[in-house]
Amino acid sequence: MIIRTQRQLIQAVAKRWREQYQPFSDKDPMDKRGIADKLDALDGNAASAEDVNAIIGNQSWTRLACDECKEDTTLTVQVGDEPDYESHTAELCLECAEKAAALIRGMRVELPKGESPCTEGRKDNVRLTD
Ligand SMILES: [Zn+2]
């Protein structure tokens, strides 16, 4: 599990843009090189999501949304696999993470005999009973 914030997205946007689009083409009508230069000039600690969105032309590089309630947010916890093609990954806002914790706390947790509780990743050695 890792915490993700919109500020982290803003701080890393220039680097992520270059990783996505370099080397730049001189025939690019979107001027990705020009956008990279503008993103480089931003102060990642002070720039707003709107500042970044205005440069790029959309909010996809600063948008952080909860996979449960679908609301936009500025802070999530990412659970599951590291994001990749066909990974099982979810972002949860604080409210949904608290609901999940309340839900699971409402169940009695019982470990099968001889099994130790999992300490990393998701394991199938915890059986929930009600
Ligand atoms: Zn949520």
Residues whose N, C-alpha, C, O or C-beta is under 5 A from the ligand:
A	BS01	ZN	C66 E68 C69 K70 C93 C96
